[in-house]
Amino acid sequence: MIHTLQFRLLVAFILVILVAIGMGSIFISITIGGEIRQYEEYIDQIRLGRTERLLSRYYFDFGSWEGVQPLIEQMGSLYERRVIITDSSGIVVADSQSELVGEQYKSDSPSIPMAPRPGGDSLGKLYILRNESESASAALIKALNRFLFLGVILALIVA
């Protein structure tokens, strides 16, 4: 039976299907994962710019960072990120988790300098940090990979 031409063709056909579906799934998974991460980075940049403009406006309206803490806490909960503002000397003036206020803050995380004062000095820096937990894009990529895996299994069964 295993030496018949019909059996060999069947095995070759199944192998071709396995390779085609497997490679297609891998390609789709990598491509979609990259696109989702790129979209999330784009949204983060928009969020960072929007937040910087809003906070700069707050500073220019009120003349100081006093009273900004509730606004930062709202932003942190709205964006599901940790939001930190430091003054020009690196002292935290507001933290969405209210843990670092008044402390010196140095981080390797990306920050954006706040709009300069009319005299030219910076108002400080804005940090929007991702939470340690799994991001929405990671959960989406995981779900897509699971869906692709189930699709591959179904295609193999049908083949």
Residue frames as qw, qx, qy, qz and C-alpha x, y, z in Angstrom:
[[0.000, 0.883, 0.469, 0.000, 0.00, 0.00, 0.00],
 [0.252, -0.854, 0.074, 0.450, 2.72, 2.54, 0.88],
 [0.413, -0.252, 0.589, 0.648, 4.54, 1.76, -2.37],
 [0.390, 0.625, 0.638, 0.224, 1.61, 2.60, -4.61],
 [0.249, 0.284, 0.203, 0.903, 1.64, 5.74, -6.68],
 [0.327, -0.707, -0.419, -0.466, -1.74, 6.79, -5.30],
 [0.657, -0.652, -0.272, 0.264, -0.46, 6.72, -1.69],
 [0.554, -0.128, 0.052, 0.821, 2.70, 8.65, -2.59],
 [0.051, 0.481, 0.336, 0.808, 0.66, 11.31, -4.37],
 [0.485, -0.749, -0.403, -0.205, -1.65, 11.57, -1.36],
 [0.666, -0.513, -0.152, 0.520, 1.31, 12.05, 1.02],
 [0.403, 0.092, 0.190, 0.891, 2.91, 14.60, -1.31],
 [0.145, -0.644, -0.421, -0.622, -0.38, 16.46, -1.63],
 [0.584, -0.742, -0.325, 0.059, -0.80, 16.58, 2.17],
 [0.629, -0.314, -0.025, 0.711, 2.80, 17.80, 2.61],
 [0.219, 0.339, 0.292, 0.867, 2.29, 20.57, 0.04],
 [0.349, -0.742, -0.400, -0.410, -0.90, 21.62, 1.82],
 [0.675, -0.603, -0.248, 0.347, 0.87, 21.59, 5.21],
 [0.517, -0.115, 0.084, 0.844, 3.75, 23.71, 3.96],
 [0.052, 0.482, 0.373, 0.791, 1.50, 26.17, 2.10],
 [0.456, -0.762, -0.372, -0.270, -0.92, 26.66, 4.98],
 [0.701, -0.509, -0.186, 0.464, 1.86, 26.78, 7.58],
 [0.444, 0.013, 0.131, 0.886, 3.94, 29.33, 5.70],
 [0.094, -0.599, -0.395, -0.690, 0.88, 31.41, 4.89],
 [0.567, -0.740, -0.359, -0.034, -0.13, 31.43, 8.55],
 [0.646, -0.370, -0.083, 0.662, 3.35, 32.38, 9.71],
 [0.282, 0.253, 0.260, 0.888, 3.55, 35.18, 7.15],
 [0.278, -0.696, -0.413, -0.518, 0.12, 36.50, 8.09],
 [0.650, -0.654, -0.320, 0.218, 0.91, 36.33, 11.82],
 [0.559, -0.219, 0.009, 0.800, 4.18, 38.23, 11.47],
 [0.127, 0.379, 0.345, 0.849, 2.69, 40.84, 9.15],
 [0.395, -0.729, -0.422, -0.367, -0.40, 41.47, 11.26],
 [0.665, -0.558, -0.268, 0.418, 1.66, 41.60, 14.47],
 [0.447, -0.047, 0.094, 0.888, 3.96, 44.22, 12.95],
 [0.064, -0.514, -0.396, -0.758, 1.05, 46.30, 11.67],
 [0.528, -0.729, -0.424, -0.094, -0.70, 46.21, 15.04],
 [0.621, -0.447, -0.149, 0.626, 2.47, 47.29, 16.87],
 [0.292, 0.164, 0.235, 0.912, 3.06, 50.07, 14.34],
 [0.253, -0.656, -0.446, -0.553, -0.53, 51.29, 14.78],
 [0.613, -0.681, -0.352, 0.191, -0.16, 51.23, 18.57],
 [0.532, -0.229, -0.004, 0.815, 3.04, 53.30, 18.35],
 [0.073, 0.403, 0.366, 0.836, 1.28, 55.78, 16.08],
 [0.443, -0.726, -0.438, -0.291, -1.61, 56.10, 18.54],
 [0.654, -0.522, -0.245, 0.490, 0.88, 56.54, 21.40],
 [0.381, 0.035, 0.125, 0.915, 2.58, 59.40, 19.54],
 [0.176, -0.575, -0.405, -0.689, -0.77, 61.10, 18.93],
 [0.608, -0.678, -0.412, 0.016, -1.71, 60.61, 22.58],
 [0.616, -0.314, -0.138, 0.710, 1.63, 62.02, 23.73],
 [0.199, 0.231, 0.223, 0.926, 1.32, 65.12, 21.53],
 [0.349, -0.642, -0.454, -0.510, -2.28, 65.73, 22.53],
 [0.659, -0.616, -0.358, 0.241, -1.45, 65.37, 26.22],
 [0.520, -0.127, -0.036, 0.844, 1.55, 67.68, 25.90],
 [0.005, 0.418, 0.293, 0.860, -0.55, 70.39, 24.27],
 [0.514, -0.676, -0.446, -0.284, -3.28, 70.07, 26.90],
 [0.684, -0.523, -0.267, 0.431, -0.83, 70.25, 29.79],
 [0.392, 0.071, 0.070, 0.915, 1.11, 73.14, 28.27],
 [0.200, -0.575, -0.365, -0.705, -2.18, 74.98, 27.93],
 [0.638, -0.653, -0.406, 0.047, -2.94, 74.19, 31.58],
 [0.611, -0.293, -0.149, 0.720, 0.40, 75.66, 32.66],
 [0.188, 0.234, 0.198, 0.933, -0.05, 78.82, 30.60],
 [0.364, -0.641, -0.444, -0.509, -3.61, 79.29, 31.89],
 [0.681, -0.691, -0.242, -0.002, -2.76, 78.82, 35.59],
 [0.092, 0.884, -0.373, 0.265, 0.90, 79.90, 35.65],
 [0.200, -0.503, 0.810, -0.224, 2.12, 76.81, 37.52],
 [0.443, 0.013, -0.878, -0.183, 1.63, 73.06, 37.90],
 [0.186, 0.005, 0.705, -0.685, -0.32, 73.53, 41.12],
 [0.629, 0.260, 0.376, -0.629, -3.61, 71.59, 40.98],
 [0.514, 0.421, -0.583, -0.468, -2.67, 69.47, 37.95],
 [0.167, -0.209, 0.949, -0.167, -2.66, 66.18, 39.90],
 [0.605, 0.314, 0.598, -0.422, -6.41, 65.37, 39.42],
 [0.603, 0.655, -0.197, -0.411, -6.07, 66.01, 35.68],
 [0.202, 0.517, -0.827, -0.084, -3.07, 63.66, 35.46],
 [0.376, -0.021, 0.876, -0.302, -4.95, 60.96, 37.39],
 [0.675, 0.499, 0.293, -0.457, -7.85, 61.25, 34.92],
 [0.488, 0.664, -0.487, -0.291, -5.47, 60.98, 31.96],
 [0.065, -0.376, 0.921, -0.080, -3.81, 57.94, 33.48],
 [0.506, 0.190, 0.777, -0.323, -7.11, 56.17, 33.91],
 [0.622, 0.633, 0.058, -0.458, -8.40, 57.28, 30.49],
 [0.482, 0.652, -0.557, -0.180, -5.29, 56.12, 28.60],
 [0.972, -0.231, 0.031, -0.014, -4.64, 53.13, 30.90],
 [0.676, 0.406, -0.272, 0.551, -1.06, 54.34, 31.14],
 [0.524, -0.620, -0.245, 0.530, 1.06, 55.92, 33.84],
 [0.294, 0.818, 0.115, 0.481, 1.40, 59.66, 33.22],
 [0.604, -0.531, -0.162, 0.572, 4.21, 61.59, 34.92],
 [0.274, 0.891, 0.022, 0.362, 5.15, 65.27, 34.64],
 [0.667, -0.353, -0.156, 0.637, 8.49, 66.54, 35.85],
 [0.042, 0.972, 0.022, -0.232, 9.54, 70.14, 36.13],
 [0.527, 0.785, -0.311, 0.104, 12.66, 71.50, 34.43],
 [0.126, -0.656, 0.704, -0.241, 14.87, 70.18, 37.25],
 [0.473, 0.116, -0.867, -0.105, 13.48, 66.62, 37.02],
 [0.183, 0.035, 0.748, -0.637, 11.26, 66.74, 40.13],
 [0.095, -0.404, -0.858, -0.304, 7.89, 64.99, 39.69],
 [0.220, -0.035, 0.180, -0.958, 5.07, 67.51, 39.94],
 [0.764, 0.073, 0.159, -0.622, 2.27, 65.06, 39.07],
 [0.043, 0.203, -0.970, -0.126, 1.98, 61.28, 38.82],
 [0.638, -0.153, -0.397, -0.642, -1.18, 59.44, 37.78],
 [0.743, -0.235, -0.622, 0.074, -0.45, 56.83, 40.46],
 [0.352, -0.860, 0.069, -0.362, 0.40, 59.51, 43.08],
 [0.915, -0.294, -0.086, 0.264, 3.57, 57.67, 44.15],
 [0.698, 0.101, 0.023, 0.709, 6.46, 59.83, 42.91],
 [0.022, 0.915, 0.183, 0.358, 5.22, 63.37, 43.52],
 [0.338, -0.913, 0.222, -0.058, 8.07, 65.52, 44.89],
 [0.789, -0.327, 0.423, 0.302, 10.80, 62.98, 44.06],
 [0.066, 0.618, -0.572, -0.535, 13.60, 63.22, 41.51],
 [0.850, 0.294, 0.412, -0.146, 12.69, 61.18, 38.41],
 [0.109, 0.584, -0.660, -0.459, 15.07, 59.81, 35.82],
 [0.806, 0.201, 0.530, -0.168, 13.98, 57.28, 33.27],
 [0.250, -0.213, 0.722, 0.609, 15.14, 55.74, 30.03],
 [0.362, 0.592, 0.719, -0.028, 11.53, 55.81, 28.85],
 [0.257, 0.398, 0.362, 0.803, 10.75, 58.17, 25.99],
 [0.083, -0.673, -0.451, 0.580, 9.58, 61.58, 27.09],
 [0.309, 0.681, 0.354, 0.561, 8.49, 64.73, 25.39],
 [0.262, -0.126, -0.274, 0.917, 9.70, 68.16, 26.51],
 [0.082, 0.782, 0.571, -0.237, 6.86, 70.44, 27.47],
 [0.351, 0.801, 0.209, 0.437, 6.45, 73.64, 25.46],
 [0.487, 0.016, -0.280, 0.827, 8.99, 76.26, 26.46],
 [0.124, -0.780, -0.390, 0.473, 8.07, 79.29, 28.49],
 [0.365, 0.921, 0.106, 0.087, 8.14, 82.61, 26.71],
 [0.235, -0.867, 0.424, 0.111, 11.63, 83.14, 28.19],
 [0.547, 0.534, -0.633, -0.122, 12.85, 79.91, 26.61],
 [0.196, -0.309, 0.876, -0.316, 13.07, 77.59, 29.64],
 [0.438, -0.141, -0.829, -0.318, 11.32, 74.22, 29.36],
 [0.625, -0.442, 0.072, -0.639, 8.28, 73.61, 31.53],
 [0.588, -0.328, 0.711, -0.203, 9.50, 70.08, 32.20],
 [0.212, 0.201, -0.877, -0.383, 9.00, 66.66, 30.64],
 [0.791, 0.002, 0.137, -0.597, 6.00, 64.46, 30.06],
 [0.015, 0.234, -0.969, -0.078, 6.23, 60.67, 30.37],
 [0.823, 0.020, 0.035, -0.566, 3.45, 58.31, 29.34],
 [0.075, -0.388, 0.918, -0.029, 4.52, 54.82, 30.40],
 [0.685, -0.052, -0.598, -0.412, 2.95, 51.54, 29.36],
 [0.749, -0.448, 0.305, -0.382, 1.56, 49.33, 32.07],
 [0.194, -0.438, 0.878, 0.025, 3.48, 46.21, 32.98],
 [0.664, 0.211, 0.671, -0.252, 0.49, 44.04, 32.14],
 [0.449, 0.214, 0.723, 0.480, -0.26, 42.68, 28.69],
 [0.153, 0.320, -0.115, -0.928, -1.14, 45.42, 26.22],
 [0.685, 0.436, 0.319, -0.488, -4.27, 45.38, 24.10],
 [0.552, 0.617, -0.465, -0.313, -2.19, 44.79, 20.98],
 [0.012, 0.352, -0.932, 0.085, -0.44, 41.79, 22.55],
 [0.509, 0.182, 0.729, -0.420, -3.84, 40.31, 23.46],
 [0.664, 0.586, 0.008, -0.464, -5.08, 40.95, 19.91],
 [0.355, 0.575, -0.716, -0.179, -1.99, 39.33, 18.38],
 [0.229, -0.165, 0.928, -0.244, -2.42, 36.34, 20.69],
 [0.625, 0.370, 0.506, -0.466, -6.08, 35.96, 19.66],
 [0.597, 0.644, -0.283, -0.387, -5.18, 36.24, 15.96],
 [0.147, 0.467, -0.871, -0.037, -2.46, 33.60, 16.32],
 [0.419, 0.055, 0.838, -0.347, -4.92, 31.30, 18.07],
 [0.663, 0.535, 0.212, -0.479, -7.45, 31.87, 15.26],
 [0.458, 0.635, -0.558, -0.276, -4.81, 31.15, 12.61],
 [0.100, -0.301, 0.941, -0.119, -3.75, 27.97, 14.40],
 [0.558, 0.266, 0.677, -0.400, -7.36, 26.75, 14.54],
 [0.616, 0.647, -0.094, -0.440, -7.72, 27.63, 10.85],
 [0.234, 0.538, -0.796, -0.147, -4.61, 25.58, 10.00],
 [0.305, -0.055, 0.918, -0.248, -5.97, 22.60, 11.97],
 [0.623, 0.471, 0.414, -0.467, -9.33, 22.88, 10.22],
 [0.515, 0.671, -0.380, -0.373, -7.68, 23.15, 6.80],
 [0.040, 0.402, -0.914, -0.025, -5.60, 20.07, 7.53],
 [0.469, 0.156, 0.798, -0.345, -8.65, 18.10, 8.57],
 [0.639, 0.611, 0.145, -0.445, -10.51, 19.13, 5.42],
 [0.359, 0.647, -0.618, -0.265, -7.48, 18.32, 3.27]]
